[in-house]
Amino acid sequence: MEQDNKKEALKIVTETKYFTKEDALFKDAGGFLTWDGNRVFLHRCFPFEEPWRYISVLDKDKKEIGIITDIAVFDDDTQEILKNELNRKYYMQTIISVDKLKDRYGFTYWDVTTEYGHANFTLSDTHRNIVKIAEDRLMVVDMDGNRYLIPSVVGLDKGSYKRIELYL
């Protein structure tokens, strides 16, 4: 009898909820996402390979409530809410060129041109904060946690490539 109770308790703890269009009660509550009236957070399980599939839904304590296997199963309004939330969380400016790079006392100071214009930021531990996300694609994470995308290292102009070559 006690063994059956333990098995049932383990089943409840380990059972994964998969969200369907029938239980998609996601709403935009003025700047944050709710599900069934409670604030939730989205986390991509495979952020670069599957940006719209396998989305973990977490509660306010960052405990997983369930998984969205594919946002395409939801109606257009729900898809838009989920995409907006994910785009906000995983926002990355695209670096078009690296105009200036200065290395001083363990910090690297970057002056770049992005799709929105000029930007500058600082990296500490530069080698650790330039992340290769595909063969020719990089993500750069600055000291404030902002993320920048270099969609193609080979596609950069010669000067930009030479400036970052040391860190590749």
N, C-alpha and C positions, 0 to 999 in steps of 0.2 A: 504494500500500500504506500509506504513512504517513498519507495523507489519510483512509483508512478507519479507522485507529487513532484519529485525532483525532475523527472523527465518533462512533465508539463511546464514547470517553471523554466527549465532550460529552453524549451520550445518557444515560449513567450519572449524570452530575452533575445534569442538568436534569430527569430523570424523577421524577415525583411519585408517592409511594406513597399509595394510598387504603386505609384500614383497612376490613376487612369483618368480619363476625361469625366467619368461619373463622380469622382471625388475631388475634382480640381476646384477647390474653393479658394484659389489664390486671388488676392486683391491688392491693389496699390493703395496703401493707407497714407497718402500724403508724404511720400518720401521713404516709406519702408514697406516691406512686403509682409502680408499676413496670409495665413492659411487657417481656415476654420476659426477665424477671429483672433488667432495668436500670432505674434511676430515670429517670422522665420527667416532663415538665411540660406542662400544657395551656394553650393560649392561644386565646381566642376571636378569630376573624378579624373578625367583625361582632358585637361584644358586646351591642349594644342591639337590633339588628334581628333577629339570628338567634342567640339565646343557646345553643341546643342543636344547631346545625348549623355546619359549617365550623370545626372545632376543629383547630388546629395542634398536633401532638405534637412536643415538643422533647426532645433529650437533655440530659445534665447540662452540656454546653457551650453550650446554647441553640441548637443546630443542629437544623433541622427534620428529623424522621424521616419524617413523613407527615401526612396530613389525615384527620380523621374527617368525612365529609360530613354525617352525621346520626346522632346517638347512638341513635335509635329502631331502627336496624337490629340492635342488639346485644340479647342476652338481658337479662332484668330485673335480674339481679345485676350485670352489667357496667354497665348503664345507671345503676344506683344508685351504683356506685363512681365513675363519671365525673361524675355530677351532684353528688355530695358534694364531689369535688375542685374542680369549677368553682364551686360555691356558696361554698366556703371561700376560693378565690382572689379571687372577684369580690364578696365580701361588702360590702353597703352597708346602713347603717341608714337607715330612712325618717324624714325630718323631718316632724313633724306641725305644729309651730308654731315660729316664731322669737321667743323671749321677750325677748331683749335682744341688742343689737348695738352694739359700741363700736369706734370706729376711732381708733387711736393710733399715731403714729410709723410709719406704713406697714403696720401689722398690724391685722387685724380680729378682735375677740374675740366669739365667738358663744356664747350660751346658748340652747339649743333643747330642745324636747321631741320625743323620738323614740318609736317604737312600743315601746321598752323603758324609757322614762322619761327623766329629765333628762340632758343631756349638755352639755359645753362644750368648745370647741376654738378654735384660732387659725389664721387664714389669713394668709399673706404674699402680696403681689401678688394681692389679692382678685379683681380683674377677670379675671385669668388662671386662677384656681382655681375659678371658677364656670363650669361647662361646660354649654352648652345642648345637650341630647341629643335633644330633639324640640321641637316648637313650644311646648309648655307644660310641659316637663320639664327639670329641672336636676340636675346632679351637682356636689357641692361636695367639694373635696379639701383636707383640712387639712394642716398643716405636717408631720405624721407619715405622710402618704400614706393616711390613712383616708378612705374615701369615704362620702358621705351623699347620699341621694336625696330630691329634692323632686318627687314624682310629678306635681303640678299646681300651678303658680304661682298660677293663677286660683282654685284650690281652697283656698288658704291663707286664714286669717282676715284681716280688714282690717289689723290691727296688724302681723302678720307680713309681709304684702305691703308695707306702707309702710316697714318696716325694711330690706327687701332691694331695694326698687324702684331705688334709686340704682345698684345693681350690675348691673342687668339690661340 
